[in-house]
Amino acid sequence: MPGINIYDKRVAAHRVKRLAETTVDLAYNHMGKSKITYPGCIVALGGDFLGGDIHEELMKTNDRTTQQAIEDLTDLICGGLETMASSFGKLFVPCVVGNHGRSTKKMQMKQRVFTSHEWNVYCNVARHFRKSKHIQFSIPETADCAFNSFGHRYLLTHGDSLGTKGGDGIIGALGPIMRGTLKMHRSEAQLGRDYDTLLIGHWHQYITLPGLIVNNSLKGYDEYAHLVLRAPYSRPSQALWFNHPEHGITAHWQVYLEGQLKPLTEAKPWVSWQDFADTRRERPYA
């Protein structure tokens, strides 16, 4: 990746730590009130925490085996949740499996959850907190997890089973995501499981639209995105939003896990513009 991104055990630990600490900082120091309280925090675990051995090239380049990664990941998630719980008091943790952590070569719908190594990780984490009264888990036997916050209905799923595939070079993944969102909303409503907001990951980019939140990737930009998809660079981040008891979803944040790809080398004015009288230079705010 010629220095654009790197991801291994050390980087993963750094990003998880930064995610937990930055989330706490944003929630308590950047919401406009000197004293603010929360009834708790929802930490959605949306799958693909493991690269897995589903492709031959992954088996060659993964920096550890899946069994080693399960042990490391259990500790990382437990540490992040302990940091969050110490600040928010109560945590609710809905969990769904992704497609990369599977133990089968091909993705299968039968026993999807129980053939995923991520199910083992979630069970390990829940077992670690089994005596805690401050952390509750939802680990369903299906690929989807429904929950409510102040009456706002969420449906969490990884995002690989929206019923659509592909994309194109103009609008990228947005086409299949939106088509899949519409299909999923219709099918769930017919089954009596309607929801207000769909939460997905899988697509390795951050998108927020009415009724939809697409989470970015902890892993960040990789060879497949660069060489096969020719997708635009996406800075590693995770989605954070606030669910108000009266107004529903309000503030959205991207919690950035690394610095900018091209950091500023010199100080810039906070705003500048081109003067019609002289378009060759920009005028800074005096």
TORMARFI-101037 format. One record per residue (C-alpha): residue number from 0; residue in three letters; chain; z, x, y. Coordinates in Angstrom, 2 decimals, always signed. Layout:
% TORMARFI-101037
num: NUM | residu: ALA | chaine: A | zz: Z | xx: X | yy: Y $
...
***
This chain:
% TORMARFI-101037
num: 0 | residu: MET | chaine: A | zz: +0.00 | xx: +0.00 | yy: +0.00 $
num: 1 | residu: PRO | chaine: A | zz: -0.44 | xx: +3.13 | yy: +2.25 $
num: 2 | residu: GLY | chaine: A | zz: +3.03 | xx: +2.82 | yy: +3.73 $
num: 3 | residu: ILE | chaine: A | zz: +2.66 | xx: -0.84 | yy: +4.76 $
num: 4 | residu: ASN | chaine: A | zz: +5.33 | xx: -2.12 | yy: +2.37 $
num: 5 | residu: ILE | chaine: A | zz: +7.52 | xx: -0.96 | yy: -0.50 $
num: 6 | residu: TYR | chaine: A | zz: +9.69 | xx: -3.01 | yy: -2.82 $
num: 7 | residu: ASP | chaine: A | zz: +12.15 | xx: -1.80 | yy: -5.43 $
num: 8 | residu: LYS | chaine: A | zz: +15.83 | xx: -2.23 | yy: -6.30 $
num: 9 | residu: ARG | chaine: A | zz: +17.01 | xx: -0.39 | yy: -3.20 $
num: 10 | residu: VAL | chaine: A | zz: +14.77 | xx: -2.36 | yy: -0.82 $
num: 11 | residu: ALA | chaine: A | zz: +15.73 | xx: -5.66 | yy: -2.49 $
num: 12 | residu: ALA | chaine: A | zz: +19.44 | xx: -4.94 | yy: -1.98 $
num: 13 | residu: HIS | chaine: A | zz: +18.83 | xx: -4.04 | yy: +1.68 $
num: 14 | residu: ARG | chaine: A | zz: +16.88 | xx: -7.23 | yy: +2.35 $
num: 15 | residu: VAL | chaine: A | zz: +19.36 | xx: -9.53 | yy: +0.61 $
num: 16 | residu: LYS | chaine: A | zz: +22.22 | xx: -8.01 | yy: +2.61 $
num: 17 | residu: ARG | chaine: A | zz: +20.25 | xx: -8.31 | yy: +5.85 $
num: 18 | residu: LEU | chaine: A | zz: +19.32 | xx: -11.91 | yy: +5.04 $
num: 19 | residu: ALA | chaine: A | zz: +22.92 | xx: -13.00 | yy: +4.50 $
num: 20 | residu: GLU | chaine: A | zz: +24.34 | xx: -11.14 | yy: +7.51 $
num: 21 | residu: THR | chaine: A | zz: +21.55 | xx: -12.19 | yy: +9.90 $
num: 22 | residu: THR | chaine: A | zz: +21.84 | xx: -15.83 | yy: +8.83 $
num: 23 | residu: VAL | chaine: A | zz: +25.55 | xx: -15.81 | yy: +9.63 $
num: 24 | residu: ASP | chaine: A | zz: +24.89 | xx: -14.10 | yy: +12.98 $
num: 25 | residu: LEU | chaine: A | zz: +22.18 | xx: -16.59 | yy: +13.99 $
num: 26 | residu: ALA | chaine: A | zz: +24.28 | xx: -19.58 | yy: +12.98 $
num: 27 | residu: TYR | chaine: A | zz: +27.43 | xx: -18.57 | yy: +14.84 $
num: 28 | residu: ASN | chaine: A | zz: +26.26 | xx: -16.40 | yy: +17.76 $
num: 29 | residu: HIS | chaine: A | zz: +22.88 | xx: -17.81 | yy: +18.78 $
num: 30 | residu: MET | chaine: A | zz: +23.22 | xx: -21.60 | yy: +18.71 $
num: 31 | residu: GLY | chaine: A | zz: +24.36 | xx: -22.10 | yy: +22.29 $
num: 32 | residu: LYS | chaine: A | zz: +28.06 | xx: -22.80 | yy: +21.69 $
num: 33 | residu: SER | chaine: A | zz: +30.96 | xx: -20.38 | yy: +21.82 $
num: 34 | residu: LYS | chaine: A | zz: +32.77 | xx: -22.32 | yy: +19.10 $
num: 35 | residu: ILE | chaine: A | zz: +30.72 | xx: -24.00 | yy: +16.42 $
num: 36 | residu: THR | chaine: A | zz: +31.66 | xx: -25.29 | yy: +12.99 $
num: 37 | residu: TYR | chaine: A | zz: +29.58 | xx: -26.25 | yy: +9.98 $
num: 38 | residu: PRO | chaine: A | zz: +30.51 | xx: -28.47 | yy: +7.03 $
num: 39 | residu: GLY | chaine: A | zz: +28.80 | xx: -25.91 | yy: +4.81 $
num: 40 | residu: CYS | chaine: A | zz: +25.50 | xx: -24.21 | yy: +4.09 $
num: 41 | residu: ILE | chaine: A | zz: +22.72 | xx: -24.95 | yy: +1.60 $
num: 42 | residu: VAL | chaine: A | zz: +21.20 | xx: -21.87 | yy: -0.04 $
num: 43 | residu: ALA | chaine: A | zz: +18.04 | xx: -22.89 | yy: -1.90 $
num: 44 | residu: LEU | chaine: A | zz: +16.95 | xx: -20.54 | yy: -4.69 $
num: 45 | residu: GLY | chaine: A | zz: +13.25 | xx: -21.27 | yy: -5.12 $
num: 46 | residu: GLY | chaine: A | zz: +12.16 | xx: -18.94 | yy: -7.93 $
num: 47 | residu: ASP | chaine: A | zz: +10.02 | xx: -15.82 | yy: -8.35 $
num: 48 | residu: PHE | chaine: A | zz: +12.97 | xx: -13.49 | yy: -7.96 $
num: 49 | residu: LEU | chaine: A | zz: +11.51 | xx: -11.52 | yy: -10.86 $
num: 50 | residu: GLY | chaine: A | zz: +8.07 | xx: -9.89 | yy: -10.90 $
num: 51 | residu: GLY | chaine: A | zz: +8.04 | xx: -10.28 | yy: -14.67 $
num: 52 | residu: ASP | chaine: A | zz: +5.73 | xx: -8.90 | yy: -17.32 $
num: 53 | residu: ILE | chaine: A | zz: +3.11 | xx: -11.65 | yy: -17.14 $
num: 54 | residu: HIS | chaine: A | zz: +0.31 | xx: -9.23 | yy: -16.22 $
num: 55 | residu: GLU | chaine: A | zz: -0.47 | xx: -5.85 | yy: -17.73 $
num: 56 | residu: GLU | chaine: A | zz: -0.43 | xx: -4.09 | yy: -14.36 $
num: 57 | residu: LEU | chaine: A | zz: +3.04 | xx: -5.46 | yy: -13.58 $
num: 58 | residu: MET | chaine: A | zz: +4.34 | xx: -4.06 | yy: -16.86 $
num: 59 | residu: LYS | chaine: A | zz: +3.10 | xx: -0.65 | yy: -15.75 $
num: 60 | residu: THR | chaine: A | zz: +4.34 | xx: -0.70 | yy: -12.16 $
num: 61 | residu: ASN | chaine: A | zz: +7.65 | xx: -2.62 | yy: -12.28 $
num: 62 | residu: ASP | chaine: A | zz: +10.44 | xx: -0.16 | yy: -11.49 $
num: 63 | residu: ARG | chaine: A | zz: +12.65 | xx: -1.61 | yy: -14.25 $
num: 64 | residu: THR | chaine: A | zz: +12.47 | xx: -3.91 | yy: -17.26 $
num: 65 | residu: THR | chaine: A | zz: +13.02 | xx: -7.65 | yy: -16.95 $
num: 66 | residu: GLN | chaine: A | zz: +16.39 | xx: -7.33 | yy: -18.70 $
num: 67 | residu: GLN | chaine: A | zz: +17.51 | xx: -4.68 | yy: -16.21 $
num: 68 | residu: ALA | chaine: A | zz: +16.24 | xx: -6.80 | yy: -13.34 $
num: 69 | residu: ILE | chaine: A | zz: +18.25 | xx: -9.80 | yy: -14.57 $
num: 70 | residu: GLU | chaine: A | zz: +21.45 | xx: -7.76 | yy: -14.35 $
num: 71 | residu: ASP | chaine: A | zz: +20.60 | xx: -6.37 | yy: -10.90 $
num: 72 | residu: LEU | chaine: A | zz: +19.51 | xx: -9.75 | yy: -9.56 $
num: 73 | residu: THR | chaine: A | zz: +22.67 | xx: -11.48 | yy: -10.75 $
num: 74 | residu: ASP | chaine: A | zz: +24.76 | xx: -9.02 | yy: -8.73 $
num: 75 | residu: LEU | chaine: A | zz: +22.50 | xx: -9.29 | yy: -5.65 $
num: 76 | residu: ILE | chaine: A | zz: +22.60 | xx: -13.08 | yy: -5.52 $
num: 77 | residu: CYS | chaine: A | zz: +26.36 | xx: -13.20 | yy: -6.16 $
num: 78 | residu: GLY | chaine: A | zz: +26.97 | xx: -10.72 | yy: -3.35 $
num: 79 | residu: GLY | chaine: A | zz: +24.79 | xx: -12.67 | yy: -0.92 $
num: 80 | residu: LEU | chaine: A | zz: +26.49 | xx: -15.96 | yy: -1.77 $
num: 81 | residu: GLU | chaine: A | zz: +29.95 | xx: -14.42 | yy: -1.36 $
num: 82 | residu: THR | chaine: A | zz: +28.99 | xx: -13.25 | yy: +2.15 $
num: 83 | residu: MET | chaine: A | zz: +27.70 | xx: -16.71 | yy: +3.03 $
num: 84 | residu: ALA | chaine: A | zz: +30.70 | xx: -18.52 | yy: +1.55 $
num: 85 | residu: SER | chaine: A | zz: +33.14 | xx: -16.34 | yy: +3.48 $
num: 86 | residu: SER | chaine: A | zz: +31.54 | xx: -17.55 | yy: +6.74 $
num: 87 | residu: PHE | chaine: A | zz: +30.47 | xx: -21.13 | yy: +6.01 $
num: 88 | residu: GLY | chaine: A | zz: +33.30 | xx: -22.14 | yy: +3.69 $
num: 89 | residu: LYS | chaine: A | zz: +31.27 | xx: -24.36 | yy: +1.37 $
num: 90 | residu: LEU | chaine: A | zz: +27.90 | xx: -23.67 | yy: -0.22 $
num: 91 | residu: PHE | chaine: A | zz: +25.54 | xx: -25.91 | yy: -2.13 $
num: 92 | residu: VAL | chaine: A | zz: +23.01 | xx: -23.95 | yy: -4.20 $
num: 93 | residu: PRO | chaine: A | zz: +20.00 | xx: -25.85 | yy: -5.64 $
num: 94 | residu: CYS | chaine: A | zz: +17.96 | xx: -23.73 | yy: -8.08 $
num: 95 | residu: VAL | chaine: A | zz: +14.42 | xx: -23.99 | yy: -9.47 $
num: 96 | residu: VAL | chaine: A | zz: +12.44 | xx: -21.48 | yy: -11.51 $
num: 97 | residu: GLY | chaine: A | zz: +9.17 | xx: -19.90 | yy: -10.41 $
num: 98 | residu: ASN | chaine: A | zz: +6.10 | xx: -18.85 | yy: -12.37 $
num: 99 | residu: HIS | chaine: A | zz: +6.61 | xx: -15.06 | yy: -12.43 $
num: 100 | residu: GLY | chaine: A | zz: +9.94 | xx: -15.06 | yy: -14.25 $
num: 101 | residu: ARG | chaine: A | zz: +8.55 | xx: -16.78 | yy: -17.33 $
num: 102 | residu: SER | chaine: A | zz: +8.92 | xx: -15.29 | yy: -20.81 $
num: 103 | residu: THR | chaine: A | zz: +5.50 | xx: -16.56 | yy: -21.94 $
num: 104 | residu: LYS | chaine: A | zz: +2.11 | xx: -15.04 | yy: -21.15 $
num: 105 | residu: LYS | chaine: A | zz: +0.64 | xx: -18.33 | yy: -19.93 $
num: 106 | residu: MET | chaine: A | zz: +2.44 | xx: -20.84 | yy: -17.76 $
num: 107 | residu: GLN | chaine: A | zz: +3.59 | xx: -23.77 | yy: -19.87 $
num: 108 | residu: MET | chaine: A | zz: +4.95 | xx: -27.15 | yy: -18.85 $
num: 109 | residu: LYS | chaine: A | zz: +6.92 | xx: -27.81 | yy: -22.03 $
num: 110 | residu: GLN | chaine: A | zz: +10.34 | xx: -26.15 | yy: -21.78 $
num: 111 | residu: ARG | chaine: A | zz: +9.28 | xx: -24.56 | yy: -18.48 $
num: 112 | residu: VAL | chaine: A | zz: +12.85 | xx: -24.06 | yy: -17.30 $
num: 113 | residu: PHE | chaine: A | zz: +14.27 | xx: -22.77 | yy: -20.57 $
num: 114 | residu: THR | chaine: A | zz: +11.46 | xx: -20.24 | yy: -21.09 $
num: 115 | residu: SER | chaine: A | zz: +12.17 | xx: -18.67 | yy: -17.69 $
num: 116 | residu: HIS | chaine: A | zz: +14.39 | xx: -15.62 | yy: -17.27 $
num: 117 | residu: GLU | chaine: A | zz: +15.40 | xx: -17.02 | yy: -13.89 $
num: 118 | residu: TRP | chaine: A | zz: +17.27 | xx: -19.82 | yy: -15.63 $
num: 119 | residu: ASN | chaine: A | zz: +19.42 | xx: -17.11 | yy: -17.21 $
num: 120 | residu: VAL | chaine: A | zz: +20.01 | xx: -15.57 | yy: -13.78 $
num: 121 | residu: TYR | chaine: A | zz: +21.07 | xx: -18.90 | yy: -12.27 $
num: 122 | residu: CYS | chaine: A | zz: +23.43 | xx: -19.59 | yy: -15.17 $
num: 123 | residu: ASN | chaine: A | zz: +24.93 | xx: -16.11 | yy: -14.82 $
num: 124 | residu: VAL | chaine: A | zz: +25.51 | xx: -16.66 | yy: -11.09 $
num: 125 | residu: ALA | chaine: A | zz: +27.02 | xx: -20.12 | yy: -11.63 $
num: 126 | residu: ARG | chaine: A | zz: +29.29 | xx: -18.66 | yy: -14.32 $
num: 127 | residu: HIS | chaine: A | zz: +30.45 | xx: -15.97 | yy: -11.89 $
num: 128 | residu: PHE | chaine: A | zz: +31.58 | xx: -18.70 | yy: -9.46 $
num: 129 | residu: ARG | chaine: A | zz: +32.84 | xx: -21.15 | yy: -12.09 $
num: 130 | residu: LYS | chaine: A | zz: +36.42 | xx: -21.04 | yy: -10.76 $
num: 131 | residu: SER | chaine: A | zz: +35.41 | xx: -21.35 | yy: -7.11 $
num: 132 | residu: LYS | chaine: A | zz: +35.98 | xx: -24.64 | yy: -5.32 $
num: 133 | residu: HIS | chaine: A | zz: +33.68 | xx: -23.62 | yy: -2.48 $
num: 134 | residu: ILE | chaine: A | zz: +30.33 | xx: -23.16 | yy: -4.25 $
num: 135 | residu: GLN | chaine: A | zz: +28.51 | xx: -25.91 | yy: -6.13 $
num: 136 | residu: PHE | chaine: A | zz: +25.26 | xx: -25.40 | yy: -8.07 $
num: 137 | residu: SER | chaine: A | zz: +22.45 | xx: -27.70 | yy: -9.12 $
num: 138 | residu: ILE | chaine: A | zz: +20.40 | xx: -26.17 | yy: -11.95 $
num: 139 | residu: PRO | chaine: A | zz: +18.21 | xx: -29.02 | yy: -13.24 $
num: 140 | residu: GLU | chaine: A | zz: +16.32 | xx: -28.99 | yy: -16.51 $
num: 141 | residu: THR | chaine: A | zz: +13.10 | xx: -29.76 | yy: -14.64 $
num: 142 | residu: ALA | chaine: A | zz: +10.92 | xx: -27.80 | yy: -12.21 $
num: 143 | residu: ASP | chaine: A | zz: +12.08 | xx: -29.91 | yy: -9.23 $
num: 144 | residu: CYS | chaine: A | zz: +15.49 | xx: -30.33 | yy: -7.62 $
num: 145 | residu: ALA | chaine: A | zz: +16.30 | xx: -33.25 | yy: -5.31 $
num: 146 | residu: PHE | chaine: A | zz: +19.24 | xx: -33.30 | yy: -2.90 $
num: 147 | residu: ASN | chaine: A | zz: +20.27 | xx: -34.91 | yy: +0.40 $
num: 148 | residu: SER | chaine: A | zz: +21.79 | xx: -33.53 | yy: +3.59 $
num: 149 | residu: PHE | chaine: A | zz: +23.20 | xx: -36.10 | yy: +6.02 $
num: 150 | residu: GLY | chaine: A | zz: +20.84 | xx: -38.62 | yy: +4.43 $
num: 151 | residu: HIS | chaine: A | zz: +17.76 | xx: -36.41 | yy: +4.81 $
num: 152 | residu: ARG | chaine: A | zz: +16.06 | xx: -36.26 | yy: +1.42 $
num: 153 | residu: TYR | chaine: A | zz: +14.81 | xx: -32.88 | yy: +0.22 $
num: 154 | residu: LEU | chaine: A | zz: +12.78 | xx: -31.96 | yy: -2.84 $
num: 155 | residu: LEU | chaine: A | zz: +12.82 | xx: -28.29 | yy: -3.85 $
num: 156 | residu: THR | chaine: A | zz: +10.11 | xx: -26.95 | yy: -6.15 $
num: 157 | residu: HIS | chaine: A | zz: +8.61 | xx: -23.49 | yy: -6.50 $
num: 158 | residu: GLY | chaine: A | zz: +5.14 | xx: -24.48 | yy: -5.30 $
num: 159 | residu: ASP | chaine: A | zz: +2.85 | xx: -23.41 | yy: -8.13 $
num: 160 | residu: SER | chaine: A | zz: +2.68 | xx: -26.93 | yy: -9.60 $
num: 161 | residu: LEU | chaine: A | zz: +1.42 | xx: -28.97 | yy: -6.65 $
num: 162 | residu: GLY | chaine: A | zz: -1.67 | xx: -30.04 | yy: -8.59 $
num: 163 | residu: THR | chaine: A | zz: -3.99 | xx: -27.87 | yy: -6.49 $
num: 164 | residu: LYS | chaine: A | zz: -5.24 | xx: -24.32 | yy: -6.57 $
num: 165 | residu: GLY | chaine: A | zz: -7.39 | xx: -21.93 | yy: -4.59 $
num: 166 | residu: GLY | chaine: A | zz: -7.90 | xx: -21.65 | yy: -0.85 $
num: 167 | residu: ASP | chaine: A | zz: -10.59 | xx: -20.08 | yy: +1.28 $
num: 168 | residu: GLY | chaine: A | zz: -11.13 | xx: -17.33 | yy: +3.79 $
num: 169 | residu: ILE | chaine: A | zz: -10.90 | xx: -19.61 | yy: +6.80 $
num: 170 | residu: ILE | chaine: A | zz: -7.74 | xx: -21.64 | yy: +6.38 $
num: 171 | residu: GLY | chaine: A | zz: -6.26 | xx: -19.60 | yy: +3.54 $
num: 172 | residu: ALA | chaine: A | zz: -3.57 | xx: -21.35 | yy: +1.50 $
num: 173 | residu: LEU | chaine: A | zz: -3.08 | xx: -24.20 | yy: +3.97 $
num: 174 | residu: GLY | chaine: A | zz: -5.77 | xx: -26.37 | yy: +2.34 $
num: 175 | residu: PRO | chaine: A | zz: -4.33 | xx: -26.42 | yy: -1.19 $
num: 176 | residu: ILE | chaine: A | zz: -0.77 | xx: -26.63 | yy: +0.16 $
num: 177 | residu: MET | chaine: A | zz: -1.52 | xx: -29.74 | yy: +2.22 $
num: 178 | residu: ARG | chaine: A | zz: -3.56 | xx: -31.39 | yy: -0.54 $
num: 179 | residu: GLY | chaine: A | zz: -0.80 | xx: -30.62 | yy: -3.02 $
num: 180 | residu: THR | chaine: A | zz: +1.88 | xx: -31.93 | yy: -0.67 $
num: 181 | residu: LEU | chaine: A | zz: +0.08 | xx: -35.26 | yy: -0.36 $
num: 182 | residu: LYS | chaine: A | zz: -0.43 | xx: -35.53 | yy: -4.12 $
num: 183 | residu: MET | chaine: A | zz: +3.18 | xx: -34.69 | yy: -4.86 $
num: 184 | residu: HIS | chaine: A | zz: +4.54 | xx: -37.13 | yy: -2.27 $
num: 185 | residu: ARG | chaine: A | zz: +2.43 | xx: -39.92 | yy: -3.75 $
num: 186 | residu: SER | chaine: A | zz: +3.39 | xx: -39.23 | yy: -7.36 $
num: 187 | residu: GLU | chaine: A | zz: +7.12 | xx: -38.87 | yy: -6.60 $
num: 188 | residu: ALA | chaine: A | zz: +7.14 | xx: -42.07 | yy: -4.52 $
num: 189 | residu: GLN | chaine: A | zz: +5.59 | xx: -44.00 | yy: -7.41 $
num: 190 | residu: LEU | chaine: A | zz: +8.38 | xx: -42.76 | yy: -9.66 $
num: 191 | residu: GLY | chaine: A | zz: +11.04 | xx: -43.88 | yy: -7.18 $
num: 192 | residu: ARG | chaine: A | zz: +11.89 | xx: -40.32 | yy: -6.12 $
num: 193 | residu: ASP | chaine: A | zz: +10.58 | xx: -40.37 | yy: -2.57 $
num: 194 | residu: TYR | chaine: A | zz: +11.68 | xx: -37.61 | yy: -0.21 $
num: 195 | residu: ASP | chaine: A | zz: +11.50 | xx: -36.65 | yy: +3.48 $
num: 196 | residu: THR | chaine: A | zz: +10.86 | xx: -32.90 | yy: +3.27 $
num: 197 | residu: LEU | chaine: A | zz: +9.29 | xx: -30.79 | yy: +0.54 $
num: 198 | residu: LEU | chaine: A | zz: +10.58 | xx: -27.22 | yy: +0.14 $
num: 199 | residu: ILE | chaine: A | zz: +8.33 | xx: -24.68 | yy: -1.58 $
num: 200 | residu: GLY | chaine: A | zz: +7.69 | xx: -20.95 | yy: -1.77 $
num: 201 | residu: HIS | chaine: A | zz: +5.07 | xx: -19.32 | yy: -4.02 $
num: 202 | residu: TRP | chaine: A | zz: +2.44 | xx: -18.75 | yy: -1.30 $
num: 203 | residu: HIS | chaine: A | zz: +4.15 | xx: -15.71 | yy: +0.27 $
num: 204 | residu: GLN | chaine: A | zz: +3.90 | xx: -16.99 | yy: +3.85 $
num: 205 | residu: TYR | chaine: A | zz: +6.00 | xx: -19.03 | yy: +6.27 $
num: 206 | residu: ILE | chaine: A | zz: +4.74 | xx: -22.49 | yy: +7.28 $
num: 207 | residu: THR | chaine: A | zz: +6.61 | xx: -25.40 | yy: +8.81 $
num: 208 | residu: LEU | chaine: A | zz: +5.02 | xx: -28.81 | yy: +9.28 $
num: 209 | residu: PRO | chaine: A | zz: +6.45 | xx: -32.34 | yy: +9.43 $
num: 210 | residu: GLY | chaine: A | zz: +7.74 | xx: -33.07 | yy: +5.94 $
num: 211 | residu: LEU | chaine: A | zz: +7.05 | xx: -29.54 | yy: +4.65 $
num: 212 | residu: ILE | chaine: A | zz: +8.72 | xx: -26.12 | yy: +4.75 $
num: 213 | residu: VAL | chaine: A | zz: +7.00 | xx: -23.19 | yy: +3.01 $
num: 214 | residu: ASN | chaine: A | zz: +9.28 | xx: -20.21 | yy: +2.58 $
num: 215 | residu: ASN | chaine: A | zz: +8.03 | xx: -16.65 | yy: +2.93 $
num: 216 | residu: SER | chaine: A | zz: +8.55 | xx: -13.89 | yy: +0.38 $
num: 217 | residu: LEU | chaine: A | zz: +11.47 | xx: -11.48 | yy: +0.07 $
num: 218 | residu: LYS | chaine: A | zz: +9.06 | xx: -9.08 | yy: -1.60 $
num: 219 | residu: GLY | chaine: A | zz: +6.52 | xx: -8.99 | yy: +1.22 $
num: 220 | residu: TYR | chaine: A | zz: +2.89 | xx: -7.89 | yy: +1.33 $
num: 221 | residu: ASP | chaine: A | zz: +1.47 | xx: -6.38 | yy: -1.88 $
num: 222 | residu: GLU | chaine: A | zz: -1.74 | xx: -5.07 | yy: -3.44 $
num: 223 | residu: TYR | chaine: A | zz: -2.85 | xx: -8.49 | yy: -4.72 $
num: 224 | residu: ALA | chaine: A | zz: -2.54 | xx: -10.09 | yy: -1.28 $
num: 225 | residu: HIS | chaine: A | zz: -4.31 | xx: -7.15 | yy: +0.33 $
num: 226 | residu: LEU | chaine: A | zz: -7.11 | xx: -6.37 | yy: -2.12 $
num: 227 | residu: VAL | chaine: A | zz: -7.82 | xx: -9.68 | yy: -3.89 $
num: 228 | residu: LEU | chaine: A | zz: -6.90 | xx: -12.39 | yy: -1.40 $
num: 229 | residu: ARG | chaine: A | zz: -7.50 | xx: -10.29 | yy: +1.73 $
num: 230 | residu: ALA | chaine: A | zz: -4.68 | xx: -12.35 | yy: +3.17 $
num: 231 | residu: PRO | chaine: A | zz: -3.28 | xx: -11.46 | yy: +6.60 $
num: 232 | residu: TYR | chaine: A | zz: -0.19 | xx: -9.28 | yy: +6.63 $
num: 233 | residu: SER | chaine: A | zz: +3.03 | xx: -11.27 | yy: +6.42 $
num: 234 | residu: ARG | chaine: A | zz: +6.26 | xx: -9.64 | yy: +7.52 $
num: 235 | residu: PRO | chaine: A | zz: +9.00 | xx: -10.18 | yy: +4.89 $
num: 236 | residu: SER | chaine: A | zz: +11.21 | xx: -13.06 | yy: +6.00 $
num: 237 | residu: GLN | chaine: A | zz: +13.09 | xx: -16.12 | yy: +4.81 $
num: 238 | residu: ALA | chaine: A | zz: +13.25 | xx: -19.63 | yy: +6.27 $
num: 239 | residu: LEU | chaine: A | zz: +16.35 | xx: -20.89 | yy: +8.06 $
num: 240 | residu: TRP | chaine: A | zz: +16.71 | xx: -24.32 | yy: +9.62 $
num: 241 | residu: PHE | chaine: A | zz: +19.47 | xx: -26.63 | yy: +10.79 $
num: 242 | residu: ASN | chaine: A | zz: +19.98 | xx: -30.22 | yy: +9.60 $
num: 243 | residu: HIS | chaine: A | zz: +21.74 | xx: -32.26 | yy: +12.29 $
num: 244 | residu: PRO | chaine: A | zz: +23.73 | xx: -35.34 | yy: +11.16 $
num: 245 | residu: GLU | chaine: A | zz: +22.06 | xx: -37.48 | yy: +13.84 $
num: 246 | residu: HIS | chaine: A | zz: +18.72 | xx: -35.82 | yy: +14.62 $
num: 247 | residu: GLY | chaine: A | zz: +17.77 | xx: -34.44 | yy: +11.20 $
num: 248 | residu: ILE | chaine: A | zz: +15.95 | xx: -31.11 | yy: +11.08 $
num: 249 | residu: THR | chaine: A | zz: +16.18 | xx: -29.36 | yy: +14.46 $
num: 250 | residu: ALA | chaine: A | zz: +15.97 | xx: -25.60 | yy: +14.95 $
num: 251 | residu: HIS | chaine: A | zz: +13.72 | xx: -23.44 | yy: +12.74 $
num: 252 | residu: TRP | chaine: A | zz: +14.12 | xx: -19.67 | yy: +12.44 $
num: 253 | residu: GLN | chaine: A | zz: +12.41 | xx: -16.92 | yy: +10.51 $
num: 254 | residu: VAL | chaine: A | zz: +15.03 | xx: -14.47 | yy: +9.32 $
num: 255 | residu: TYR | chaine: A | zz: +13.11 | xx: -11.19 | yy: +9.43 $
num: 256 | residu: LEU | chaine: A | zz: +14.06 | xx: -8.69 | yy: +6.75 $
num: 257 | residu: GLU | chaine: A | zz: +12.15 | xx: -5.68 | yy: +8.11 $
num: 258 | residu: GLY | chaine: A | zz: +10.98 | xx: -4.45 | yy: +11.50 $
num: 259 | residu: GLN | chaine: A | zz: +7.56 | xx: -5.11 | yy: +12.98 $
num: 260 | residu: LEU | chaine: A | zz: +4.51 | xx: -3.53 | yy: +11.40 $
num: 261 | residu: LYS | chaine: A | zz: +3.57 | xx: -1.98 | yy: +14.76 $
num: 262 | residu: PRO | chaine: A | zz: +6.73 | xx: -1.67 | yy: +16.85 $
num: 263 | residu: LEU | chaine: A | zz: +6.39 | xx: -1.35 | yy: +20.61 $
num: 264 | residu: THR | chaine: A | zz: +6.29 | xx: +2.27 | yy: +21.68 $
num: 265 | residu: GLU | chaine: A | zz: +7.14 | xx: +1.61 | yy: +25.32 $
num: 266 | residu: ALA | chaine: A | zz: +8.98 | xx: -1.00 | yy: +27.34 $
num: 267 | residu: LYS | chaine: A | zz: +6.86 | xx: -3.97 | yy: +28.43 $
num: 268 | residu: PRO | chaine: A | zz: +7.53 | xx: -6.56 | yy: +31.17 $
num: 269 | residu: TRP | chaine: A | zz: +8.89 | xx: -9.86 | yy: +29.90 $
num: 270 | residu: VAL | chaine: A | zz: +5.75 | xx: -11.62 | yy: +31.20 $
num: 271 | residu: SER | chaine: A | zz: +2.46 | xx: -10.53 | yy: +32.77 $
num: 272 | residu: TRP | chaine: A | zz: -0.92 | xx: -12.10 | yy: +33.52 $
num: 273 | residu: GLN | chaine: A | zz: -4.36 | xx: -11.29 | yy: +34.82 $
num: 274 | residu: ASP | chaine: A | zz: -5.02 | xx: -11.93 | yy: +38.51 $
num: 275 | residu: PHE | chaine: A | zz: -8.35 | xx: -13.64 | yy: +39.16 $
num: 276 | residu: ALA | chaine: A | zz: -8.83 | xx: -11.36 | yy: +42.15 $
num: 277 | residu: ASP | chaine: A | zz: -8.61 | xx: -8.27 | yy: +39.94 $
num: 278 | residu: THR | chaine: A | zz: -9.19 | xx: -8.93 | yy: +36.23 $
num: 279 | residu: ARG | chaine: A | zz: -9.05 | xx: -5.23 | yy: +35.43 $
num: 280 | residu: ARG | chaine: A | zz: -5.28 | xx: -5.11 | yy: +35.43 $
num: 281 | residu: GLU | chaine: A | zz: -2.35 | xx: -7.30 | yy: +34.58 $
num: 282 | residu: ARG | chaine: A | zz: +0.32 | xx: -8.30 | yy: +37.05 $
num: 283 | residu: PRO | chaine: A | zz: +3.95 | xx: -8.14 | yy: +35.85 $
num: 284 | residu: TYR | chaine: A | zz: +6.52 | xx: -10.62 | yy: +37.08 $
num: 285 | residu: ALA | chaine: A | zz: +8.11 | xx: -9.10 | yy: +40.21 $
***
